[in-house]
Amino acid sequence: MAVFTEVSPVQAQALLDHLHLGQLCSLRGIGAGIENTNYFVDCTGDDGHLHRYVLTLFERLTAEQLPFYLRLMQHLAQRGVLVPEPHADATGEILFTVAGKPAAIVDRLHGGHQMAPDAFHCEQVGATLAQMHLAGRDFPMHQPNLRGLAWWQQVVPQLLPFLDATQAELLTAELRFQEQLATSADYAHLQAELSGPIHADLFRDNVMFEPGEGPGRERLTGFFDFYFAGVDTWLFDLAVCLNDWCIDLGDGRLVEERAAVFVAAYERVRPLTGTEHRLLPALLRAAALRFWVSRLFDLHLPREAALLKAHDPGHFERVLRERIATPWHALKEHA
């Protein structure tokens, strides 16, 4: 559990009063995440009913960066994408200050995480991801993916002293590969024509499901935690998802059935181009590199927190090695 900033009931109630959301019933730190401070906030509204929200205090992102994330969530929610919409005050403002930190409050999604997804779950996530990409095309704000290539180039030299020779060789070689990819004509085409706001962190614990009709037929209720979002290629977002939703967690291998279903569901909403199919193996490597680097960073160069457990970097090292050794193509004719 990561709680970087303590929030008192008095502070939480002040925000609820400002937003006319009701009387605080409970305030509880959320036992997940390593980037922001999150609390479950339950309160009684003017209608007498219990209402459930999530209060987020932003530890790294600045007040200048945050409007992109919050307005993106608002934009998507207003276009029917299943995401929590930030609550606005009477002036339309959705970014506030709590305990000296930038803060926002959003509706709490129903249901829970599916940490052992099957093809049925992957189908829903794939289709909703494509809907999200299309809905974001007319979003007017721009911010780059802050954990993209420029960040890798900055951070990798800081990490090398902590790695053994084999790991350091893999990390530097993959960074060179991704730098070369970024200069290619195909990648330039993706950036120019096949990109937009992406989630960039849509792991199993950032999606909610609730029970649906029939045993095991859960219904997706929403994507959340957009605070790594940025403008990047849609294919990178898809690759991030495939590397989490469609793999064997033990060895990092892509599970063919789940991966094929995920991509097929995505393509029923937004078909991939030939260029995207060709570059998917390279973007799967990029997605693995991104999370290996960030987990190494959180492990070796951590910041203080009340309670903080960094994720295992070794997982995405295995995923990256597997993507290099066994490139995966959604369409075999592109192999």
N, C-alpha and C positions, 0 to 999 in steps of 0.2 A: 504494500500500500504506500502511495506517495502523497503525503500531506506536507507541502512546503510552507504554507501559510495558515495559521490557525484563524478560524472565523468564529466569533461569539454569536450566541443567539440574538443579542441586541443588534449586532451588525447585520445579520441576515434579515431580521425583522424590518430594519430601516429600508432595505432594498425592496422587500415585499410591500411595505407601505407606499414607497415611491411608485411602484407599478400597480398598486391597488389589487394585489393578488390574494390578500387575506391574512389570517393570523397563524403564525408559525406553530406547528405541532411538534416537529422533530427536525433535527439537523445532524446528519451523519456523514463522516468522511467516507469516500468510495475507495474500496480496496483494489484499485487497478490504476494503471497508467503511470508514466514516469515523467511526463512533460508539464502537466498542470495540476493545480489543486482542484479537486472535485468533491462536491457534497450533494447528497440527496437531501432535498428540502420538501417536507410535507407540510401543507397548511390547510386551514379551513377557509374556504372562500365565502364571499357574501351570500352565496346560494346555500350555505350550510353543508356543502359536500367537501370531501377530502380531495385535494388536488396535489399532484406530485410533479416536482420539477428537479432539474439538475442545475446547481450553481457552480460555475467554473471561474476560478481565478487564474490568470495567465502569468506564468513564471518567466518565460523566455520571450514570448512575443510582446511587441510594444504596442502602445495605443495607436501608433501610426500604421502598423501592419494589420491590426485586428479587424478593422472594418471590412477588409476583403473577405475574411472567413465568415464573419457573421452575416454580411449582406449576401454572400453566396448561399448560405443556408436559407436565408429568407427568400431569396430568388427561387431556389429549387422547390421549397415548400409551397410557394405560391403557384408553382407550375405543376403541382400534383406529385412531385417526387417524395418518396417516403423518407423525410428527414425531419428532425425537430426544429421548429421555427423559434428563433429568439424572441423574447417578449420585449416590446417597445413601451416607452413611456408616452405621455400625452403629446410630446413633441416629435415622436417617431424615433427617438434615440434608443439604441440597443446595446450600447457599451457604457458601463458604469464603473465606479470605483468602490471596492470593498477592501477593508484592511490595508489600504494603501496600494492595492493592485488593481489593474484593469479587470473587469469582471462582466459576466453575462449570465442570464438565466434562461433556460429553455425547458420545454415540456419533456417529461420523462417518458421514454418509449415503453410500450407494454411488452411483456414477455421476458425472454432471457436469451443468452448466447447458445449457439449450437457449436460445441467444440469438437464434435465428431460428425461432420457433415457427410451426407451421402449425395448421390446425383440429384435428388429432388431439391435439396437445399442449394446446390451449385447452380441449378437451372434458374431458380428465383433470383439469386444474387447476380448471375450473368445478365439476365434480362433487365434488372433494375439498374445495374451499372451502365448499360447502354442508354437507357432512358435518361439517366442523370447526365451523361455526356451530351446528349442531344439537347436537353433542357438548358444546359449551361452555355450553349453557343452564343446567345445574345446577352450574356452577362457583361455589363459594361466595364467592370473593374479589372485590373490586371496586376498580378503579382507572380513572379517566377516561383518555381518549385525550389524552396530554400534548402532542400536536401538533395539537390541534383548534382551535376558534374562539377560545378564551381566549388561546392562544399566538399565533395570528395577530394578535389585537388588541394584544398586548404587543410583538410584534416589528416589525410593519409600520412604525410611526413611526420606528424605528431605521434602517430600510432606505431610506426615502424620500430621504435626502440623497445616496445613491449612484446614484440612477436618473435617467434623463432625463425630461423632462416627460411624454412619451407613456406611458412605463412607469409613472410615478408615478400618472398618471390611471387607467390600467387597474387597478393594484393597489388603489388606494383605492376605486374604483367596485365592484370585485369583492368587496372586504371588506364594503362596505355591502350588496351583494346577499345575501351569505351571512348577515349579521346579520339582515336582514329575513326570510330563509328560516327562521332558527332560532327566530323568534317565531311562526311560522305553526302552525295547528292540525294540518295534515298532518305537519309535522316533529315536533311534540310526540307524535303518534301513533307515528311511527317510534321515537322515543326510549323511549316507554313500553312498546310491544308488540313491536317488531321490532328488538331490539338485544341485545347481549351481548358477550362477549369477541371481539375481531377482531384479525387479524394487523396490519393497517394499513400494511404495507410489503411486500406480496407481489409483488415484481418478479421478472423472469426469473432474476436471480442469487440469489434466495432459494428456489428450487425445484430439485430434483435429479431427473434421469432416468437410467435405464440402458438398454442395448440390450434389446429384447424380441424377440418372434417376428416375422420378416419384416423386409425392408429398411425402415429409417426408422420402424419401429414401436416407438419407445422407451416404456418403462414408467416412470411417475412413482414415485419412491422416497421423496419426502418434502418437506415444507415446513420451513424452519428460519429462524433469526434472528428470534425473536419479541420483540425488545427495544424495539420501538415499539408493542407490543400494548396494548390498553386496551378499556374498555367503550364502545362507540359503536354506531351503526346498522350492521346487516349490509349495508345498501345502500351505505354509504360504502366498506366493504371491497371489495365487488363493483366499485364505480367505480374504485378504485385499481387493481385488476387489469385492468379493461378499458382503462384509460389506458396500460398498459404492454404487456400481452400481445397486444392487438388493434389496434395502431396502426401506421401507416407512420412509422418513426422519422425520416424526412426532413422531413415536413411536419406530423406530429402528427395526421393524419386517421385516424379509426377505419376499420378495414378491415371492411366489412359482414359478409363470410363468417365471419371469425374471431369477431367480436363476437356474432353471432347464435348460433353454435355454443356459445360460452362460456356465454351466458345460458341457452340451452336445456338444456345439461348441468346447470347450477346448478339450474334449475327442476324437473328430473326428480327431484331430491333434496328441494329446498325451494322450492315455487312462490312467486313474488313476488305480492304483493297489488296491487290496483289503485292504491293510494296509492304503493307503491314504483315501479310503472311510471310514474306521473305525475311523480314526483320524480327519476327517474334522470337526466334531462338536467342538473338543478341539482346533483346530487351528483357528476356527472362534472366539472362546473366546480369544485366544492369540492375534489375530489381533485387536480385540476390546480393549484389555488391552493396547497394544502398543500405540494406539492413544489416549486413555484416559490419560495415563501417560504423553505422550508428550504434550498434550494440558494443562494438569495441570501444567506441568513444565513451559511452555511458559506464562501461566497466572500468576503464583505465583513467579516465579524466572526469570523474563524477563531480557533481556539485552537492552541497549539503541539502539534506531533507530530513524531515521528522522520521519518516520510514521510507526506505527506498531499496528495492531489490532490482538490480539490472537484469535484463534478459540474457540468456546464454548466447554469446557470439558464435560458439561452435556450431550451432544449428545452421546458421546461414553460410558459414564456411562450407559445411557439407552440401548445402543446396547449391552453392556456386560451383563447387567441384563437380557435382552431378550434372548441372546444366552445361558445363564445358565438355564433359565426357560424353554426354548423351543429349545432343540438341533435340528439342521437341518441336515438331511442326503440326499445326492444327490440320493442315491439308497435306496429305502425303505427297501429292504431286508437286508441292513446293519444296520437298526435301532435296 
